Amino acid sequence: MSVLIDSPVWPGPRGWSFAHLASDSSFDELHAFARELGVPEHAFERDHYDVPEHLHARALDLGAEHVSGRELVRRLRASGLRRPKHPRPAPPAIREAPPVRVAEAPPGPPV
């Protein structure tokens, strides 16, 4: 398990580009790493930190694993730590059809 970082390609304030920093093992590991890196708490968003480009090399020096954005999301999902912005709606519940009542034929003359 490790701390992951993608490339700083996401545009942000001040004309900076930002990378995503995440952990595929725990949020505790992620928060501890971000503190050591010097990323402020307000940079945390649901399941990752937005890291400005000027801290990217330092994150790698501290041991973050460089991965693609797709790999980062794949590993977050696999670990169960992914918290999407817009959760997928649950599929509609499948209900059992009510039992069909078969009307009894009225008594008639014997055949």
Backbone atoms as SQL, in Angstrom:
CREATE TABLE atoms (id INTEGER PRIMARY KEY, chain TEXT, resi INTEGER, resn TEXT, atom TEXT, x REAL, y REAL, z REAL);
INSERT INTO atoms VALUES
  (1, 'A', 1, 'MET', 'N', 0.850, -1.175, 0.000),
  (2, 'A', 1, 'MET', 'CA', 0.000, 0.000, 0.000),
  (3, 'A', 1, 'MET', 'C', 0.891, 1.231, 0.000),
  (4, 'A', 2, 'SER', 'N', 0.364, 2.313, -0.593),
  (5, 'A', 2, 'SER', 'CA', 1.235, 3.473, -0.718),
  (6, 'A', 2, 'SER', 'C', 0.457, 4.761, -0.930),
  (7, 'A', 3, 'VAL', 'N', 1.214, 5.852, -0.873),
  (8, 'A', 3, 'VAL', 'CA', 0.686, 7.163, -1.217),
  (9, 'A', 3, 'VAL', 'C', 0.959, 7.347, -2.709),
  (10, 'A', 4, 'LEU', 'N', -0.048, 7.811, -3.423),
  (11, 'A', 4, 'LEU', 'CA', 0.006, 7.938, -4.878),
  (12, 'A', 4, 'LEU', 'C', -0.106, 9.396, -5.273),
  (13, 'A', 5, 'ILE', 'N', 0.560, 9.769, -6.367),
  (14, 'A', 5, 'ILE', 'CA', 0.419, 11.124, -6.912),
  (15, 'A', 5, 'ILE', 'C', 0.421, 11.035, -8.428),
  (16, 'A', 6, 'ASP', 'N', -0.483, 11.778, -9.055),
  (17, 'A', 6, 'ASP', 'CA', -0.483, 11.823, -10.515),
  (18, 'A', 6, 'ASP', 'C', 0.263, 13.072, -10.979),
  (19, 'A', 7, 'SER', 'N', 0.278, 13.324, -12.258),
  (20, 'A', 7, 'SER', 'CA', 0.999, 14.480, -12.804),
  (21, 'A', 7, 'SER', 'C', 0.223, 15.766, -12.550),
  (22, 'A', 8, 'PRO', 'N', 0.930, 16.873, -12.339),
  (23, 'A', 8, 'PRO', 'CA', 0.249, 18.156, -12.101),
  (24, 'A', 8, 'PRO', 'C', -0.246, 18.769, -13.412),
  (25, 'A', 9, 'VAL', 'N', -1.409, 18.339, -13.838),
  (26, 'A', 9, 'VAL', 'CA', -1.978, 18.817, -15.108),
  (27, 'A', 9, 'VAL', 'C', -3.305, 19.544, -14.925),
  (28, 'A', 10, 'TRP', 'N', -3.824, 19.577, -13.695),
  (29, 'A', 10, 'TRP', 'CA', -5.144, 20.166, -13.448),
  (30, 'A', 10, 'TRP', 'C', -4.988, 21.648, -13.150),
  (31, 'A', 11, 'PRO', 'N', -5.628, 22.519, -13.945),
  (32, 'A', 11, 'PRO', 'CA', -5.487, 23.966, -13.722),
  (33, 'A', 11, 'PRO', 'C', -6.127, 24.407, -12.417),
  (34, 'A', 12, 'GLY', 'N', -5.473, 25.367, -11.776),
  (35, 'A', 12, 'GLY', 'CA', -5.983, 25.867, -10.508),
  (36, 'A', 12, 'GLY', 'C', -5.711, 27.349, -10.365),
  (37, 'A', 13, 'PRO', 'N', -5.888, 27.868, -9.161),
  (38, 'A', 13, 'PRO', 'CA', -5.680, 29.294, -8.923),
  (39, 'A', 13, 'PRO', 'C', -4.218, 29.694, -9.136),
  (40, 'A', 14, 'ARG', 'N', -4.023, 30.966, -9.354),
  (41, 'A', 14, 'ARG', 'CA', -2.700, 31.567, -9.542),
  (42, 'A', 14, 'ARG', 'C', -1.974, 31.052, -10.779),
  (43, 'A', 15, 'GLY', 'N', -2.707, 30.406, -11.675),
  (44, 'A', 15, 'GLY', 'CA', -2.094, 29.875, -12.884),
  (45, 'A', 15, 'GLY', 'C', -1.290, 28.604, -12.646),
  (46, 'A', 16, 'TRP', 'N', -1.359, 28.046, -11.438),
  (47, 'A', 16, 'TRP', 'CA', -0.625, 26.824, -11.123),
  (48, 'A', 16, 'TRP', 'C', -1.374, 25.612, -11.662),
  (49, 'A', 17, 'SER', 'N', -0.623, 24.542, -11.880),
  (50, 'A', 17, 'SER', 'CA', -1.221, 23.245, -12.190),
  (51, 'A', 17, 'SER', 'C', -1.164, 22.414, -10.912),
  (52, 'A', 18, 'PHE', 'N', -2.131, 21.516, -10.770),
  (53, 'A', 18, 'PHE', 'CA', -2.238, 20.716, -9.554),
  (54, 'A', 18, 'PHE', 'C', -2.256, 19.226, -9.874),
  (55, 'A', 19, 'ALA', 'N', -1.711, 18.442, -8.945),
  (56, 'A', 19, 'ALA', 'CA', -1.750, 16.985, -8.997),
  (57, 'A', 19, 'ALA', 'C', -2.679, 16.506, -7.897),
  (58, 'A', 20, 'HIS', 'N', -3.054, 15.237, -7.963),
  (59, 'A', 20, 'HIS', 'CA', -3.868, 14.616, -6.918),
  (60, 'A', 20, 'HIS', 'C', -2.983, 13.698, -6.097),
  (61, 'A', 21, 'LEU', 'N', -3.089, 13.811, -4.789),
  (62, 'A', 21, 'LEU', 'CA', -2.343, 12.981, -3.848),
  (63, 'A', 21, 'LEU', 'C', -3.360, 12.125, -3.105),
  (64, 'A', 22, 'ALA', 'N', -3.183, 10.797, -3.126),
  (65, 'A', 22, 'ALA', 'CA', -4.141, 9.889, -2.493),
  (66, 'A', 22, 'ALA', 'C', -3.395, 8.711, -1.890),
  (67, 'A', 23, 'SER', 'N', -4.094, 7.957, -1.068),
  (68, 'A', 23, 'SER', 'CA', -3.537, 6.735, -0.486),
  (69, 'A', 23, 'SER', 'C', -4.456, 5.584, -0.842),
  (70, 'A', 24, 'ASP', 'N', -3.855, 4.430, -1.132),
  (71, 'A', 24, 'ASP', 'CA', -4.680, 3.256, -1.393),
  (72, 'A', 24, 'ASP', 'C', -4.732, 2.336, -0.172),
  (73, 'A', 25, 'SER', 'N', -4.328, 2.899, 1.003),
  (74, 'A', 25, 'SER', 'CA', -4.427, 2.075, 2.209),
  (75, 'A', 25, 'SER', 'C', -5.254, 2.725, 3.312),
  (76, 'A', 26, 'SER', 'N', -5.080, 4.056, 3.550),
  (77, 'A', 26, 'SER', 'CA', -5.878, 4.681, 4.609),
  (78, 'A', 26, 'SER', 'C', -5.826, 6.203, 4.510),
  (79, 'A', 27, 'PHE', 'N', -6.867, 6.816, 5.034),
  (80, 'A', 27, 'PHE', 'CA', -6.874, 8.281, 5.088),
  (81, 'A', 27, 'PHE', 'C', -5.875, 8.783, 6.126),
  (82, 'A', 28, 'ASP', 'N', -5.640, 8.004, 7.180),
  (83, 'A', 28, 'ASP', 'CA', -4.641, 8.407, 8.179),
  (84, 'A', 28, 'ASP', 'C', -3.268, 8.535, 7.527),
  (85, 'A', 29, 'GLU', 'N', -2.900, 7.546, 6.704),
  (86, 'A', 29, 'GLU', 'CA', -1.620, 7.602, 5.993),
  (87, 'A', 29, 'GLU', 'C', -1.568, 8.829, 5.084),
  (88, 'A', 30, 'LEU', 'N', -2.656, 9.090, 4.384),
  (89, 'A', 30, 'LEU', 'CA', -2.709, 10.226, 3.472),
  (90, 'A', 30, 'LEU', 'C', -2.554, 11.550, 4.210),
  (91, 'A', 31, 'HIS', 'N', -3.284, 11.734, 5.306),
  (92, 'A', 31, 'HIS', 'CA', -3.219, 12.988, 6.056),
  (93, 'A', 31, 'HIS', 'C', -1.826, 13.201, 6.663),
  (94, 'A', 32, 'ALA', 'N', -1.215, 12.142, 7.161),
  (95, 'A', 32, 'ALA', 'CA', 0.137, 12.254, 7.733),
  (96, 'A', 32, 'ALA', 'C', 1.135, 12.656, 6.653),
  (97, 'A', 33, 'PHE', 'N', 1.017, 12.059, 5.479),
  (98, 'A', 33, 'PHE', 'CA', 1.925, 12.378, 4.377),
  (99, 'A', 33, 'PHE', 'C', 1.739, 13.834, 3.936),
  (100, 'A', 34, 'ALA', 'N', 0.488, 14.260, 3.820),
  (101, 'A', 34, 'ALA', 'CA', 0.198, 15.634, 3.394),
  (102, 'A', 34, 'ALA', 'C', 0.763, 16.644, 4.396),
  (103, 'A', 35, 'ARG', 'N', 0.643, 16.340, 5.704),
  (104, 'A', 35, 'ARG', 'CA', 1.227, 17.238, 6.717),
  (105, 'A', 35, 'ARG', 'C', 2.734, 17.343, 6.533),
  (106, 'A', 36, 'GLU', 'N', 3.389, 16.199, 6.340),
  (107, 'A', 36, 'GLU', 'CA', 4.841, 16.191, 6.152),
  (108, 'A', 36, 'GLU', 'C', 5.241, 16.949, 4.883),
  (109, 'A', 37, 'LEU', 'N', 4.402, 16.852, 3.866),
  (110, 'A', 37, 'LEU', 'CA', 4.661, 17.538, 2.601),
  (111, 'A', 37, 'LEU', 'C', 4.425, 19.044, 2.720),
  (112, 'A', 38, 'GLY', 'N', 3.607, 19.446, 3.687),
  (113, 'A', 38, 'GLY', 'CA', 3.296, 20.867, 3.860),
  (114, 'A', 38, 'GLY', 'C', 2.052, 21.313, 3.119),
  (115, 'A', 39, 'VAL', 'N', 1.185, 20.366, 2.808),
  (116, 'A', 39, 'VAL', 'CA', -0.067, 20.692, 2.115),
  (117, 'A', 39, 'VAL', 'C', -1.112, 21.037, 3.174),
  (118, 'A', 40, 'PRO', 'N', -1.788, 22.179, 3.039),
  (119, 'A', 40, 'PRO', 'CA', -2.784, 22.566, 4.058),
  (120, 'A', 40, 'PRO', 'C', -4.003, 21.643, 4.048),
  (121, 'A', 41, 'GLU', 'N', -4.630, 21.529, 5.213),
  (122, 'A', 41, 'GLU', 'CA', -5.804, 20.660, 5.351),
  (123, 'A', 41, 'GLU', 'C', -6.927, 21.038, 4.392),
  (124, 'A', 42, 'HIS', 'N', -7.070, 22.322, 4.083),
  (125, 'A', 42, 'HIS', 'CA', -8.174, 22.735, 3.212),
  (126, 'A', 42, 'HIS', 'C', -7.984, 22.260, 1.768),
  (127, 'A', 43, 'ALA', 'N', -6.817, 21.697, 1.455),
  (128, 'A', 43, 'ALA', 'CA', -6.584, 21.155, 0.115),
  (129, 'A', 43, 'ALA', 'C', -7.145, 19.740, -0.022),
  (130, 'A', 44, 'PHE', 'N', -7.686, 19.179, 1.077),
  (131, 'A', 44, 'PHE', 'CA', -8.272, 17.837, 1.031),
  (132, 'A', 44, 'PHE', 'C', -9.675, 17.933, 0.465),
  (133, 'A', 45, 'GLU', 'N', -9.966, 17.049, -0.505),
  (134, 'A', 45, 'GLU', 'CA', -11.291, 17.041, -1.126),
  (135, 'A', 45, 'GLU', 'C', -11.785, 15.605, -1.259),
  (136, 'A', 46, 'ARG', 'N', -12.675, 15.196, -0.380),
  (137, 'A', 46, 'ARG', 'CA', -13.327, 13.879, -0.358),
  (138, 'A', 46, 'ARG', 'C', -12.370, 12.705, -0.164),
  (139, 'A', 47, 'ASP', 'N', -11.446, 12.478, -1.114),
  (140, 'A', 47, 'ASP', 'CA', -10.571, 11.303, -1.037),
  (141, 'A', 47, 'ASP', 'C', -9.142, 11.587, -1.479),
  (142, 'A', 48, 'HIS', 'N', -8.816, 12.859, -1.708),
  (143, 'A', 48, 'HIS', 'CA', -7.478, 13.212, -2.179),
  (144, 'A', 48, 'HIS', 'C', -7.130, 14.647, -1.792),
  (145, 'A', 49, 'TYR', 'N', -5.858, 14.976, -1.917),
  (146, 'A', 49, 'TYR', 'CA', -5.398, 16.354, -1.764),
  (147, 'A', 49, 'TYR', 'C', -5.054, 16.904, -3.136),
  (148, 'A', 50, 'ASP', 'N', -5.333, 18.178, -3.350),
  (149, 'A', 50, 'ASP', 'CA', -4.862, 18.884, -4.538),
  (150, 'A', 50, 'ASP', 'C', -3.502, 19.467, -4.181),
  (151, 'A', 51, 'VAL', 'N', -2.472, 19.041, -4.901),
  (152, 'A', 51, 'VAL', 'CA', -1.096, 19.428, -4.593),
  (153, 'A', 51, 'VAL', 'C', -0.562, 20.320, -5.696),
  (154, 'A', 52, 'PRO', 'N', -0.098, 21.537, -5.373),
  (155, 'A', 52, 'PRO', 'CA', 0.427, 22.428, -6.412),
  (156, 'A', 52, 'PRO', 'C', 1.705, 21.861, -7.025),
  (157, 'A', 53, 'GLU', 'N', 1.920, 22.215, -8.279),
  (158, 'A', 53, 'GLU', 'CA', 3.041, 21.665, -9.039),
  (159, 'A', 53, 'GLU', 'C', 4.389, 21.846, -8.360),
  (160, 'A', 54, 'HIS', 'N', 4.574, 22.934, -7.593),
  (161, 'A', 54, 'HIS', 'CA', 5.884, 23.158, -6.983),
  (162, 'A', 54, 'HIS', 'C', 6.173, 22.196, -5.825),
  (163, 'A', 55, 'LEU', 'N', 5.173, 21.410, -5.377),
  (164, 'A', 55, 'LEU', 'CA', 5.403, 20.401, -4.340),
  (165, 'A', 55, 'LEU', 'C', 5.478, 18.979, -4.895),
  (166, 'A', 56, 'HIS', 'N', 5.282, 18.824, -6.195),
  (167, 'A', 56, 'HIS', 'CA', 5.236, 17.494, -6.812),
  (168, 'A', 56, 'HIS', 'C', 6.558, 16.740, -6.618),
  (169, 'A', 57, 'ALA', 'N', 7.673, 17.352, -6.934),
  (170, 'A', 57, 'ALA', 'CA', 8.978, 16.685, -6.809),
  (171, 'A', 57, 'ALA', 'C', 9.257, 16.307, -5.354),
  (172, 'A', 58, 'ARG', 'N', 8.889, 17.173, -4.425),
  (173, 'A', 58, 'ARG', 'CA', 9.098, 16.872, -3.008),
  (174, 'A', 58, 'ARG', 'C', 8.262, 15.670, -2.578),
  (175, 'A', 59, 'ALA', 'N', 7.035, 15.565, -3.092),
  (176, 'A', 59, 'ALA', 'CA', 6.191, 14.411, -2.774),
  (177, 'A', 59, 'ALA', 'C', 6.876, 13.123, -3.232),
  (178, 'A', 60, 'LEU', 'N', 7.468, 13.146, -4.401),
  (179, 'A', 60, 'LEU', 'CA', 8.182, 11.967, -4.902),
  (180, 'A', 60, 'LEU', 'C', 9.392, 11.666, -4.029),
  (181, 'A', 61, 'ASP', 'N', 10.108, 12.716, -3.615),
  (182, 'A', 61, 'ASP', 'CA', 11.274, 12.533, -2.737),
  (183, 'A', 61, 'ASP', 'C', 10.876, 11.914, -1.394),
  (184, 'A', 62, 'LEU', 'N', 9.684, 12.251, -0.920),
  (185, 'A', 62, 'LEU', 'CA', 9.200, 11.714, 0.361),
  (186, 'A', 62, 'LEU', 'C', 8.639, 10.298, 0.225),
  (187, 'A', 63, 'GLY', 'N', 8.570, 9.793, -1.013),
  (188, 'A', 63, 'GLY', 'CA', 8.143, 8.408, -1.204),
  (189, 'A', 63, 'GLY', 'C', 6.821, 8.187, -1.903),
  (190, 'A', 64, 'ALA', 'N', 6.166, 9.229, -2.383),
  (191, 'A', 64, 'ALA', 'CA', 4.916, 9.027, -3.124),
  (192, 'A', 64, 'ALA', 'C', 5.228, 8.292, -4.426),
  (193, 'A', 65, 'GLU', 'N', 4.313, 7.439, -4.832),
  (194, 'A', 65, 'GLU', 'CA', 4.461, 6.685, -6.076),
  (195, 'A', 65, 'GLU', 'C', 3.764, 7.446, -7.201),
  (196, 'A', 66, 'HIS', 'N', 4.511, 7.766, -8.267),
  (197, 'A', 66, 'HIS', 'CA', 3.914, 8.473, -9.400),
  (198, 'A', 66, 'HIS', 'C', 3.115, 7.493, -10.244),
  (199, 'A', 67, 'VAL', 'N', 1.846, 7.815, -10.462),
  (200, 'A', 67, 'VAL', 'CA', 0.951, 6.981, -11.271),
  (201, 'A', 67, 'VAL', 'C', 0.136, 7.888, -12.176),
  (202, 'A', 68, 'SER', 'N', -0.494, 7.305, -13.177),
  (203, 'A', 68, 'SER', 'CA', -1.397, 8.086, -14.029),
  (204, 'A', 68, 'SER', 'C', -2.667, 8.400, -13.235),
  (205, 'A', 69, 'GLY', 'N', -3.415, 9.369, -13.726),
  (206, 'A', 69, 'GLY', 'CA', -4.689, 9.692, -13.086),
  (207, 'A', 69, 'GLY', 'C', -5.633, 8.504, -13.072),
  (208, 'A', 70, 'ARG', 'N', -5.649, 7.746, -14.153),
  (209, 'A', 70, 'ARG', 'CA', -6.519, 6.559, -14.225),
  (210, 'A', 70, 'ARG', 'C', -6.119, 5.510, -13.198),
  (211, 'A', 71, 'GLU', 'N', -4.801, 5.305, -13.078),
  (212, 'A', 71, 'GLU', 'CA', -4.312, 4.316, -12.120),
  (213, 'A', 71, 'GLU', 'C', -4.643, 4.750, -10.694),
  (214, 'A', 72, 'LEU', 'N', -4.526, 6.033, -10.412),
  (215, 'A', 72, 'LEU', 'CA', -4.846, 6.553, -9.091),
  (216, 'A', 72, 'LEU', 'C', -6.308, 6.245, -8.745),
  (217, 'A', 73, 'VAL', 'N', -7.207, 6.541, -9.670),
  (218, 'A', 73, 'VAL', 'CA', -8.637, 6.288, -9.422),
  (219, 'A', 73, 'VAL', 'C', -8.910, 4.787, -9.329),
  (220, 'A', 74, 'ARG', 'N', -8.274, 3.991, -10.190),
  (221, 'A', 74, 'ARG', 'CA', -8.472, 2.540, -10.146),
  (222, 'A', 74, 'ARG', 'C', -8.065, 1.979, -8.776),
  (223, 'A', 75, 'ARG', 'N', -6.929, 2.441, -8.269),
  (224, 'A', 75, 'ARG', 'CA', -6.451, 1.929, -6.985),
  (225, 'A', 75, 'ARG', 'C', -7.289, 2.448, -5.817),
  (226, 'A', 76, 'LEU', 'N', -7.782, 3.683, -5.917),
  (227, 'A', 76, 'LEU', 'CA', -8.692, 4.185, -4.883),
  (228, 'A', 76, 'LEU', 'C', -9.966, 3.336, -4.833),
  (229, 'A', 77, 'ARG', 'N', -10.524, 3.045, -6.007),
  (230, 'A', 77, 'ARG', 'CA', -11.744, 2.220, -6.055),
  (231, 'A', 77, 'ARG', 'C', -11.482, 0.830, -5.495),
  (232, 'A', 78, 'ALA', 'N', -10.364, 0.226, -5.906),
  (233, 'A', 78, 'ALA', 'CA', -10.031, -1.130, -5.453),
  (234, 'A', 78, 'ALA', 'C', -9.846, -1.192, -3.938),
  (235, 'A', 79, 'SER', 'N', -9.358, -0.096, -3.357),
  (236, 'A', 79, 'SER', 'CA', -9.131, -0.065, -1.906),
  (237, 'A', 79, 'SER', 'C', -10.400, 0.246, -1.120),
  (238, 'A', 80, 'GLY', 'N', -11.437, 0.705, -1.813),
  (239, 'A', 80, 'GLY', 'CA', -12.680, 1.083, -1.132),
  (240, 'A', 80, 'GLY', 'C', -12.654, 2.494, -0.565),
  (241, 'A', 81, 'LEU', 'N', -11.617, 3.271, -0.896),
  (242, 'A', 81, 'LEU', 'CA', -11.481, 4.632, -0.360),
  (243, 'A', 81, 'LEU', 'C', -11.984, 5.714, -1.315),
  (244, 'A', 82, 'ARG', 'N', -12.459, 5.349, -2.480),
  (245, 'A', 82, 'ARG', 'CA', -12.937, 6.337, -3.451),
  (246, 'A', 82, 'ARG', 'C', -14.228, 6.946, -2.949),
  (247, 'A', 83, 'ARG', 'N', -14.290, 8.275, -2.964),
  (248, 'A', 83, 'ARG', 'CA', -15.507, 9.014, -2.586),
  (249, 'A', 83, 'ARG', 'C', -15.845, 9.947, -3.742),
  (250, 'A', 84, 'PRO', 'N', -16.588, 9.477, -4.721),
  (251, 'A', 84, 'PRO', 'CA', -16.873, 10.304, -5.898),
  (252, 'A', 84, 'PRO', 'C', -17.697, 11.541, -5.561),
  (253, 'A', 85, 'LYS', 'N', -17.512, 12.563, -6.382),
  (254, 'A', 85, 'LYS', 'CA', -18.242, 13.819, -6.185),
  (255, 'A', 85, 'LYS', 'C', -19.744, 13.589, -6.308),
  (256, 'A', 86, 'HIS', 'N', -20.132, 12.826, -7.303),
  (257, 'A', 86, 'HIS', 'CA', -21.540, 12.527, -7.533),
  (258, 'A', 86, 'HIS', 'C', -21.711, 11.015, -7.475),
  (259, 'A', 87, 'PRO', 'N', -22.083, 10.493, -6.314),
  (260, 'A', 87, 'PRO', 'CA', -22.234, 9.041, -6.212),
  (261, 'A', 87, 'PRO', 'C', -23.232, 8.517, -7.246),
  (262, 'A', 88, 'ARG', 'N', -22.930, 7.355, -7.749),
  (263, 'A', 88, 'ARG', 'CA', -23.849, 6.732, -8.706),
  (264, 'A', 88, 'ARG', 'C', -25.123, 6.352, -7.972),
  (265, 'A', 89, 'PRO', 'N', -26.279, 6.603, -8.593),
  (266, 'A', 89, 'PRO', 'CA', -27.528, 6.227, -7.921),
  (267, 'A', 89, 'PRO', 'C', -27.629, 4.708, -7.825),
  (268, 'A', 90, 'ALA', 'N', -28.243, 4.263, -6.769),
  (269, 'A', 90, 'ALA', 'CA', -28.448, 2.834, -6.590),
  (270, 'A', 90, 'ALA', 'C', -29.436, 2.344, -7.636),
  (271, 'A', 91, 'PRO', 'N', -29.243, 1.140, -8.116),
  (272, 'A', 91, 'PRO', 'CA', -30.214, 0.619, -9.091),
  (273, 'A', 91, 'PRO', 'C', -31.573, 0.474, -8.417),
  (274, 'A', 92, 'PRO', 'N', -32.627, 0.595, -9.198),
  (275, 'A', 92, 'PRO', 'CA', -33.963, 0.463, -8.593),
  (276, 'A', 92, 'PRO', 'C', -34.124, -0.914, -7.967),
  (277, 'A', 93, 'ALA', 'N', -34.835, -0.933, -6.877),
  (278, 'A', 93, 'ALA', 'CA', -35.064, -2.199, -6.174),
  (279, 'A', 93, 'ALA', 'C', -35.933, -3.104, -7.033),
  (280, 'A', 94, 'ILE', 'N', -35.590, -4.352, -7.020),
  (281, 'A', 94, 'ILE', 'CA', -36.395, -5.323, -7.762),
  (282, 'A', 94, 'ILE', 'C', -37.399, -5.908, -6.781),
  (283, 'A', 95, 'ARG', 'N', -38.652, -5.720, -7.106),
  (284, 'A', 95, 'ARG', 'CA', -39.703, -6.236, -6.233),
  (285, 'A', 95, 'ARG', 'C', -40.229, -7.538, -6.795),
  (286, 'A', 96, 'GLU', 'N', -40.627, -8.384, -5.898),
  (287, 'A', 96, 'GLU', 'CA', -41.274, -9.606, -6.347),
  (288, 'A', 96, 'GLU', 'C', -42.690, -9.250, -6.775),
  (289, 'A', 97, 'ALA', 'N', -43.113, -9.869, -7.845),
  (290, 'A', 97, 'ALA', 'CA', -44.482, -9.635, -8.309),
  (291, 'A', 97, 'ALA', 'C', -45.442, -10.245, -7.299),
  (292, 'A', 98, 'PRO', 'N', -46.554, -9.559, -7.054),
  (293, 'A', 98, 'PRO', 'CA', -47.517, -10.142, -6.116),
  (294, 'A', 98, 'PRO', 'C', -48.036, -11.471, -6.668),
  (295, 'A', 99, 'PRO', 'N', -48.398, -12.370, -5.785),
  (296, 'A', 99, 'PRO', 'CA', -48.890, -13.667, -6.273),
  (297, 'A', 99, 'PRO', 'C', -50.153, -13.471, -7.112),
  (298, 'A', 100, 'VAL', 'N', -50.241, -14.247, -8.134),
  (299, 'A', 100, 'VAL', 'CA', -51.414, -14.172, -9.015),
  (300, 'A', 100, 'VAL', 'C', -52.501, -15.057, -8.425),
  (301, 'A', 101, 'ARG', 'N', -53.647, -14.471, -8.274),
  (302, 'A', 101, 'ARG', 'CA', -54.775, -15.247, -7.741),
  (303, 'A', 101, 'ARG', 'C', -55.550, -15.827, -8.915),
  (304, 'A', 102, 'VAL', 'N', -55.774, -17.076, -8.817),
  (305, 'A', 102, 'VAL', 'CA', -56.541, -17.741, -9.857),
  (306, 'A', 102, 'VAL', 'C', -57.968, -17.897, -9.333),
  (307, 'A', 103, 'ALA', 'N', -58.855, -17.310, -10.061),
  (308, 'A', 103, 'ALA', 'CA', -60.263, -17.401, -9.631),
  (309, 'A', 103, 'ALA', 'C', -60.752, -18.826, -9.830),
  (310, 'A', 104, 'GLU', 'N', -61.503, -19.280, -8.860),
  (311, 'A', 104, 'GLU', 'CA', -62.080, -20.613, -8.996),
  (312, 'A', 104, 'GLU', 'C', -63.310, -20.516, -9.889),
  (313, 'A', 105, 'ALA', 'N', -63.418, -21.501, -10.722),
  (314, 'A', 105, 'ALA', 'CA', -64.600, -21.513, -11.588),
  (315, 'A', 105, 'ALA', 'C', -65.830, -21.827, -10.737),
  (316, 'A', 106, 'PRO', 'N', -66.911, -21.141, -11.028),
  (317, 'A', 106, 'PRO', 'CA', -68.115, -21.423, -10.246),
  (318, 'A', 106, 'PRO', 'C', -68.555, -22.889, -10.480),
  (319, 'A', 107, 'PRO', 'N', -69.140, -23.422, -9.446),
  (320, 'A', 107, 'PRO', 'CA', -69.567, -24.813, -9.639),
  (321, 'A', 107, 'PRO', 'C', -70.596, -24.899, -10.763),
  (322, 'A', 108, 'GLY', 'N', -70.437, -25.837, -11.556),
  (323, 'A', 108, 'GLY', 'CA', -71.360, -26.022, -12.683),
  (324, 'A', 108, 'GLY', 'C', -71.793, -27.467, -12.781),
  (325, 'A', 109, 'PRO', 'N', -72.518, -27.759, -13.825),
  (326, 'A', 109, 'PRO', 'CA', -72.954, -29.162, -13.955),
  (327, 'A', 109, 'PRO', 'C', -71.731, -30.056, -14.201),
  (328, 'A', 110, 'PRO', 'N', -71.767, -31.238, -13.649),
  (329, 'A', 110, 'PRO', 'CA', -70.640, -32.136, -13.867),
  (330, 'A', 110, 'PRO', 'C', -70.501, -32.469, -15.334),
  (331, 'A', 111, 'VAL', 'N', -69.316, -32.639, -15.708),
  (332, 'A', 111, 'VAL', 'CA', -69.063, -32.938, -17.126),
  (333, 'A', 111, 'VAL', 'C', -68.904, -34.388, -17.339);
